[in-house]
Amino acid sequence: MVTFGNKRRRKCNMNTLEVLTLVLIIFAALTYIDNHQKRK
């Protein structure tokens, strides 16, 4: 039996890779929105 609910142990301590990926996604989204608004 495989349980996928074992993420409750690490609430606050995220991986460095997860944090970098999250920052990269946010930065890419903000850049996309900024570029999209400039073209109007």
C-alpha positions, 0 to 999 in steps of 0.5 A: 500500500502506497500512501502519498500523504507523507508531505505533512512532515515537512511543512516549512522546510522546502527543498532548495530546488523547490524554492528555486523552481517556485521563484523561477515560475513566479519570475517568468509569470511576472515577466510574461504579464509585464511584456503582455501589458506593454504591447497594448 
